[in-house]
Amino acid sequence: MFEQRYRDLVAHCLSDGQEFGVALIKRGNEVGGPAEPHFIGTAATIAGYARLPDGRYLLEVEGTRRFRINSTNSNGSYPSALVSWMAEPIGNFAAARRAGDEVDRLFAAYRLRCGDGDLPVKLPVDPISRSYVVASLLRIDAHEKQELLEQESADLRLHEEAVVLRREIALLDHLRAKRV
């Protein structure tokens, strides 16, 4: 169910173009108890939406920048936090370029094995953008995506994405071989 507090948040963001924060829950849950979020999340803007007759929304959101949660507040209609914006370093440029090239090659192979190879995806050249686009398109557990988000630099994130892609490709190949 799309809770009223989230409808309020979306309405507020739509009324003045505000970003909102997204942080994965580490422990607990939002329903009936306190939830402890991971300390690193991402700001998001609403890129497109449709309001349904029952008041719910269909949303298309885009992540914009990472933040670190300094403190949380749940006194309003929806949770809020004081945050610090995080730097987006490339890290070692040569390592980022090598890892980015490998991720590009592996990502194409991964999409073929997932059945998405006929849908073209042109990855950004910029290592920071590439690392986030790939992370967003991987079909992996949210906690593993959180680990990618928390990497300190694009070169480290791309390196970890190459590790994940090799693992996922091997898993998909193994599953395909068992079906034959």
Order of alpha helices (4+ residues) and beta strands (2+ residues): alpha-beta-beta-beta-beta-beta-beta-alpha-alpha-alpha-alpha
